[in-house]
Amino acid sequence: MILRRFHSSRARRWEEFFRETFLAALIVSSAAASGKTISIAEVGAVGDGKTVNTKSIQRAIDRCYSDGGGTVVVPAGVFVSGSIFLRQGVNLEVAEGGALQGSQDTNDYPWIKTRIAGLEMKWPAALVNAQSVSNLSISGKGVIDGSGLRWWREYWAARAEEPDGMDPHFKVGRPRLIHIMGATNVTVAGLTLRNSAFWTLQLTYCEGVLVSNITVRNPHAPVRAASSDGIDIDSSRDVIVDGCDVVCDDDGICLKSGRDADGLRVNRATENVVIRNCHVGHAASMVGFGSETSGGIRHVRILNCRADDNCGCLVRLKSRMGRGGVVEDVLYENIEADHVRQVFDCNMDAHGTTWLPEEFRAMPPEDIGTPVIRDITVRSLNARHVMFAGSIAGLPKIPIRNMTLEKVSIDAGEGFVIRNAPGLRFLDVTVNGKSVKDPRLSAR
């Protein structure tokens, strides 16, 4: 039923979206090629891995903007910088052999009004920032490196001091690597993004985005890269993530739409998203939803993706009372996995121990603060050497409704945990080579 609705009523809409998005990407690339090109070295930036070049790089961006737009190029070398802010008509290219490396001085990242983890609040600016621009390209064969080690250590030290296992998530201000907010027709392509102090690439309130062939590398040893999501799609629409390779210590690719009362106030959905041909290695999940669900997440397709190297799970759904929002019309199809910890992880009481600033602690009433999770299809999934088939478990007030598993084969040490999942269907599902007709029979 879900897929028939998608193919009959939305196929033309999505075909037009694909065509227009890729056409926009070509237009952006053509504009960048034909516009003015300014190397940051021309305005005094020094690629010695020591000199802080924030002012020089921003000067190149501002000059390019004043000259009518074009591309600012980071050439070969290691160019240290604090926060830089792209402007309308100015694209950023990091050339092969070039690296834009984040300063380790917190003073180089000004606190600005932004949205972080679902809340509109002040937070340190990212290394690369773009707000309210159109036809933007951030690309190249080079590297953007967040120098995240000092912030990871600071976070874990703060967490060790917290009583009762409280998560000091919002107490330790950490810059993201790239944050694009309120932008249209965006292309992020080709780059290697690594060592992010916080989330790596965050798209907030954006429309018409192509993220193509980027590589994300945030370590899990010897110091875990705390809160190092690879790609976060936050209250954005018409997004394609294609051919990306992510290794991090949090969710590989994650869809979000606001937290609690503040997210319900903003009320902007993440919708019309295609994630395809991607690989996720060591990470908390391959593709996750939430836990920020307040604005809703809908019409999502995860196609031809694979996970390995002890990835935490493939299908991750998380929310909690107070979040609200509807997560619906989601399809995972043609998914391959080897040596992942579990296939399904549904947690409807997620992140209950996170410390929040006082102004965000009031919870909305139950009638609007109860999230809805429904109409999830997982088709043609093959998972080998898995520790645990996984948890498909809602709460009495937040059930997982109408999930369908079709043509799913799992080789696992342990079976399913299934609770509060009305309408769950197994169609051609095998666990350790044995056909499972009734989901209840596979639960442990």
Sequence and secondary structure as in RCSB ss.txt:
>XXXX:A:sequence
MILRRFHSSRARRWEEFFRETFLAALIVSSAAASGKTISIAEVGAVGDGKTVNTKSIQRAIDRCYSDGGGTVVVP
AGVFVSGSIFLRQGVNLEVAEGGALQGSQDTNDYPWIKTRIAGLEMKWPAALVNAQSVSNLSISGKGVIDGSGLR
WWREYWAARAEEPDGMDPHFKVGRPRLIHIMGATNVTVAGLTLRNSAFWTLQLTYCEGVLVSNITVRNPHAPVRA
ASSDGIDIDSSRDVIVDGCDVVCDDDGICLKSGRDADGLRVNRATENVVIRNCHVGHAASMVGFGSETSGGIRHV
RILNCRADDNCGCLVRLKSRMGRGGVVEDVLYENIEADHVRQVFDCNMDAHGTTWLPEEFRAMPPEDIGTPVIRD
ITVRSLNARHVMFAGSIAGLPKIPIRNMTLEKVSIDAGEGFVIRNAPGLRFLDVTVNGKSVKDPRLSAR
>XXXX:A:secstr
 HHHHIIIIIHHHHHHHHHHHHHHHHHHHHHHHHSEEEEGGGGT   EEEEE HHHHHHHHHHHHHTT EEEEE 
SEEEEES EEE TTEEEEE TTEEEEE S GGGS EEEEEETTEEEEEE  SEEEES EEEEEE SSEEE  THH
HHHHHHHHHHHSGGG B TTTS    SEEEES EEEEEES EEE  SS SEEEES EEEEEES EEE   SSS  
TT  SEEEES EEEEEES EEE SSEEEEEE   HHHHHHH   EEEEEEES EE SSSEEEEE S  TT EEEE
EEEEEEE TT S SEEEE  TTT  EEEEEEEEEEEEES SEEEEEESSTTTTB   GGG     HHHH  EEEE
EEEEEEEEEEEEEEEEEE BTTB EEEEEEEEEEEEEEEEEEEES TT EEEEEEETTEEESSGGGGB 
